[in-house]
Amino acid sequence: MKNNIFLLLFFLIPNLAACQNAWPVRGFVRVGAQFHDFQNYGKVPYLHGGLDVRAPAGTVVYSPVSGKVTISSYRIDASRTPLRFAYVRSPFTPSGDLSSKYIEVSIVTKDGTNWCFRHLDPSSIPYHLLSKAESGTDVVAGDSIGNIVPWTEAVLPVTEKYDHIHLEVIASDGSYLNPLPFLAPVPDTQPPTIHGIWAVPNEETVAFGGSNGKSEVFGDIDFVMAVTDSLPGGGYLYSPYRIRASVRRLDAPAGIIIPFSDVFKFDRLPIRGDRTQLATVIYKERLKTPMGVIESNGNGGPRFFLMNLTNGNPALGYKPEYALRTSDLANGRYALDVEASDIGGNTASATLEFSVMNRR
């Protein structure tokens, strides 16, 4: 039996950050990609899992935290068939490949949280860091850990090269944590942009049609929303931090059928390990709408995101078979109300009207 995701209880996941730390680069902060973004480089769908901090190549990177340090070279082992995404690490050697973009500095704090910094220039790793890694001496917050390596590609719509440090924060239990709540806040007054919402048969790729712009639906359905977010002066596009939704009946007796509750709230990812997990459950790769085919783009940009609003929630988890079971609703007219917010609380809202037309 299908699970009616909107008729299950929703709970908030608390913000896990207890303190705020300095950013790993000095000066104006530009975020290139958010922790919760969909990515699909090499046509492999996965969750980003970290924060891309944009700064010019050669910019010094500083550790925001104190802890034990490990320095590694790594490569990405990723495939669509079979679906996988993993890091394969080996010990870093200063005499190794000095042209590599794939150097990682990992700092584990006393509570077991692992702060990973990727895309450091191998020729810039300081002697004091190498010495501390070898001796087991703690890195101290504010220590330099290397410089940002030059990147060769851009991420549109920004045309300059995508020089950046990838910051990943992993809890002691292996959970991916959103780095933003751990860092000093970035001024943001811009709400996300909701580009459209469609009703879709559960796990299908063609949206329902209808008349007068209103979907006519039946059976188990998903709601898919096209949405982007941005930061002032950054130029890049992201997925939103939080999405809430509710359902109202428009016919008499009109009223709230499902109250507002969280669909997503990305304080952490709902996975551990391989980041291909749930990437195409939380995000929709492709959707045919009455206006044409729309795709999620998580590679060279401009980035764009289709998010499935009916495949789960923070308390229940996420599965492709979760859906809105319209057989639980009387035939008639309804409205889906959606709010999309960034981490600063700036919120955009939209409504999709739809008619339930099940055979009784």
C-alpha positions in Angstrom: 0.0 0.0 0.0 1.2 3.5 -0.8 2.0 5.8 2.1 0.2 9.0 2.1 3.1 11.3 3.0 1.0 14.4 3.6 -1.2 12.7 6.2 1.7 11.6 8.4 3.0 13.6 11.2 5.9 16.0 10.6 8.5 17.1 13.2 11.2 19.8 13.1 14.8 18.8 13.3 16.6 21.2 15.7 19.5 23.4 14.5 22.5 21.4 15.6 25.1 24.2 15.7 26.0 25.3 19.2 28.5 27.9 18.1 29.6 30.0 15.1 33.2 29.9 13.7 35.1 32.1 11.4 34.9 31.3 7.7 37.9 29.4 6.2 38.8 32.4 3.9 39.0 36.1 4.9 37.0 38.9 3.4 33.8 38.9 1.3 32.2 35.4 1.3 30.8 33.9 -1.9 29.1 30.6 -1.8 29.3 28.6 -5.0 27.2 25.6 -4.1 25.1 24.8 -1.1 25.3 21.7 1.1 21.9 20.3 0.0 22.2 20.9 -3.7 21.6 18.3 -6.3 24.7 17.6 -8.5 25.1 15.4 -11.6 28.6 15.8 -13.0 29.3 12.9 -15.3 25.5 12.2 -15.3 25.9 10.7 -11.8 23.1 12.1 -9.5 24.3 12.8 -6.0 23.8 15.2 -3.1 26.6 17.8 -2.8 27.1 17.3 0.9 29.3 20.3 1.5 29.6 24.1 1.0 31.7 25.5 -1.9 33.4 28.7 -0.7 34.5 30.8 -3.7 37.7 32.7 -3.6 40.5 33.3 -6.1 43.2 30.6 -6.6 46.0 31.2 -4.1 43.8 32.4 -1.4 45.0 31.2 2.0 42.6 28.8 3.8 42.4 28.8 7.6 40.9 26.2 9.9 37.9 27.4 11.7 38.4 24.7 14.4 41.0 22.9 16.4 41.7 19.2 16.2 43.7 16.3 14.9 44.7 16.7 11.2 45.0 14.2 8.4 46.2 15.1 4.9 45.2 13.0 1.9 45.2 12.8 -1.8 42.0 11.4 -3.2 40.1 10.5 -6.3 36.4 10.2 -6.9 35.0 6.8 -7.8 31.6 7.5 -9.4 29.3 5.7 -11.8 25.6 5.8 -12.9 25.5 2.0 -13.6 25.9 0.7 -10.9 25.1 3.9 -9.1 27.8 5.0 -6.7 29.9 8.0 -5.5 32.8 7.5 -3.2 36.2 9.0 -2.3 39.3 6.8 -2.6 42.0 8.3 -0.4 45.8 7.8 -0.1 48.3 9.5 2.2 49.5 12.8 0.9 53.2 13.2 0.0 54.8 16.6 -0.7 56.7 15.0 -3.5 53.5 13.7 -5.2 51.5 15.2 -8.1 51.8 18.9 -7.6 49.2 19.6 -10.3 46.4 17.7 -8.5 43.2 19.5 -7.6 42.3 16.7 -5.2 44.0 17.3 -1.9 42.0 17.0 1.3 42.8 18.3 4.8 40.6 16.7 7.5 40.4 18.1 11.0 38.6 16.1 13.7 37.5 18.1 16.7 37.3 16.7 20.3 33.6 15.8 19.9 34.4 13.7 16.8 33.1 16.1 14.2 35.2 15.9 11.0 35.8 19.2 9.1 37.0 18.3 5.5 38.6 20.9 3.2 39.1 19.9 -0.4 40.8 21.4 -3.5 43.9 22.7 -1.7 47.0 23.4 -3.8 49.4 20.5 -3.0 52.4 22.8 -3.3 50.9 25.1 -0.7 50.5 22.7 2.2 52.5 24.4 5.0 55.3 22.6 6.8 53.7 23.1 10.2 50.6 21.3 9.0 52.6 18.4 7.7 54.5 18.2 11.0 51.3 18.2 13.1 49.7 15.5 10.9 52.8 13.3 11.4 53.1 14.0 15.2 49.4 13.9 16.0 49.6 17.5 17.4 46.4 19.5 17.2 45.8 22.1 14.6 44.6 25.3 16.3 41.6 27.3 15.0 43.1 30.1 12.8 46.0 28.0 11.6 46.6 28.2 7.8 46.1 24.8 6.1 47.1 25.7 2.5 45.9 27.7 -0.5 43.0 27.3 -3.0 44.1 25.4 -6.1 43.4 26.9 -9.5 40.2 25.5 -11.2 39.9 25.0 -14.9 36.1 25.3 -15.4 33.4 27.9 -14.7 30.0 27.4 -13.2 27.5 29.5 -15.0 26.0 32.1 -15.0 29.3 33.3 -13.5 31.9 33.1 -16.2 35.1 33.3 -14.2 36.9 30.1 -13.2 35.3 28.2 -10.2 38.2 28.5 -7.8 36.9 27.3 -4.4 37.3 25.3 -1.2 34.9 22.6 -0.6 34.0 22.4 3.1 32.3 19.3 4.5 31.3 18.8 8.1 30.6 15.2 9.1 29.3 14.3 12.6 30.8 11.5 14.6 28.0 9.2 13.6 28.7 9.8 9.9 25.9 12.3 9.2 26.5 15.1 6.8 25.9 18.4 8.6 25.1 21.7 7.0 28.2 23.9 7.5 26.3 27.2 7.4 24.9 27.1 11.0 28.5 26.6 12.3 29.8 29.7 10.5 29.3 33.4 11.0 26.1 34.4 9.2 26.2 35.8 5.7 23.9 38.8 5.0 21.0 37.7 2.8 17.8 39.6 2.0 16.8 37.6 -1.2 14.1 34.9 -0.9 14.2 31.9 -3.2 12.5 31.9 -6.5 9.7 29.4 -7.2 9.5 28.9 -11.0 6.6 26.5 -11.0 4.8 23.6 -9.4 3.3 20.5 -11.1 1.2 17.5 -10.1 2.7 14.3 -11.4 1.6 10.6 -11.1 3.7 9.0 -8.4 7.3 8.4 -9.7 6.3 9.3 -13.3 8.0 11.9 -15.5 5.0 13.5 -17.3 2.9 16.0 -15.4 -0.9 15.9 -15.3 -2.7 18.2 -17.7 -5.8 20.2 -17.0 -7.8 23.3 -17.9 -7.4 26.9 -17.0 -3.9 26.2 -15.6 -5.3 23.8 -13.0 -4.2 20.2 -12.8 -6.8 17.4 -12.9 -5.4 14.5 -10.9 -6.2 11.0 -9.7 -4.5 8.1 -7.9 -1.2 8.5 -6.0 0.5 11.7 -7.0 3.6 13.7 -6.4 4.0 17.5 -6.4 7.2 18.7 -8.1 8.5 22.2 -7.7 11.1 24.1 -9.8 13.0 26.4 -7.4 16.3 28.2 -7.1 17.9 30.4 -4.4 20.8 32.9 -4.5 22.9 35.1 -2.3 23.5 38.9 -2.8 26.6 39.5 -5.0 27.3 35.8 -5.5 25.8 35.1 -8.9 25.3 31.3 -8.3 22.0 29.4 -8.0 21.2 26.9 -5.2 18.4 24.8 -3.9 16.5 26.3 -0.8 17.3 25.4 2.8 13.7 24.7 3.8 10.4 23.9 2.2 7.0 23.7 3.9 3.7 22.7 2.4 0.0 22.4 3.2 -3.2 21.4 1.4 -6.5 23.2 1.5 -10.0 22.2 0.2 -11.5 24.9 -1.9 -15.0 23.4 -2.3 -17.5 23.6 0.5 -16.8 22.7 3.2 -13.6 24.6 2.6 -10.7 24.4 5.0 -7.3 23.1 5.8 -6.9 19.4 5.0 -3.2 19.2 5.8 -1.6 21.9 7.9 1.7 23.5 7.0 4.7 21.3 7.9 8.3 20.7 6.8 9.0 18.8 3.7 12.7 19.6 3.8 14.9 21.3 6.4 18.5 20.8 5.6 20.3 21.0 8.9 21.7 17.6 7.9 21.4 15.2 4.9 19.0 12.3 5.5 21.8 9.8 4.5 25.2 8.6 5.5 28.0 7.4 3.2 27.3 7.2 -0.5 25.8 10.5 -1.6 23.9 9.1 -4.5 21.4 7.8 -2.0 18.1 9.7 -2.2 19.4 12.1 -4.8 16.7 11.2 -7.3 14.1 10.8 -4.5 14.5 14.4 -3.1 15.2 15.8 -6.6 13.5 15.0 -9.9 15.9 14.7 -12.8 13.5 15.4 -15.6 9.9 16.4 -16.0 7.7 16.9 -19.0 5.2 19.7 -18.4 2.6 21.3 -20.6 5.2 24.0 -21.3 7.9 21.6 -22.3 10.6 19.4 -20.7 12.4 20.7 -17.6 15.6 19.2 -16.1 17.5 19.6 -12.9 21.0 20.9 -13.7 23.6 20.3 -11.0 26.8 20.6 -13.0 28.3 23.4 -15.0 25.3 25.6 -14.6 23.2 27.6 -14.6 22.0 25.3 -11.9 18.3 24.5 -11.6 16.4 22.3 -9.3 13.2 20.2 -9.5 12.3 19.1 -5.9 9.8 16.3 -5.1 7.5 17.6 -2.3 5.7 14.3 -1.6 8.6 11.7 -1.2 9.1 12.2 2.5 9.8 14.5 5.4 12.6 15.0 8.0 11.0 12.8 10.6 9.8 10.0 8.4 12.6 9.9 5.9 12.3 9.7 2.1 11.2 6.9 -0.2 10.1 7.0 -3.9 6.8 5.3 -3.1 5.6 8.0 -0.7 2.9 10.1 -2.3 -0.3 12.0 -1.8 -3.0 9.4 -2.0 -5.9 11.3 -3.5 -8.2 8.4 -2.8 -8.2 9.7 0.8 -9.7 12.9 -0.5 -13.2 13.7 -1.7 -13.4 14.6 -5.4 -13.3 18.4 -5.8 -11.0 21.4 -5.9 -7.9 21.8 -3.7 -4.9 24.0 -3.3 -1.3 23.1 -2.5 0.4 26.0 -0.6 4.2 26.0 -0.6 6.8 28.1 1.2 10.5 28.0 0.2 13.0 29.6 2.6 16.8 30.2 2.8 18.6 29.8 6.1 18.2 33.4 6.9 14.4 33.1 6.9 13.7 34.9 3.6 10.6 33.1 2.2 8.9 32.8 -1.1 5.4 31.3 -1.5 3.3 29.8 -4.3 0.0 28.0 -4.7 -1.0 25.2 -7.1 -4.7 24.6 -7.6 -5.7 21.1 -8.6 -8.9 19.0 -8.9 -9.2 15.5 -7.6 -11.1 13.4 -10.1 -11.0 9.8 -9.0 -13.6 7.3 -10.2 -15.8 6.3 -7.2 
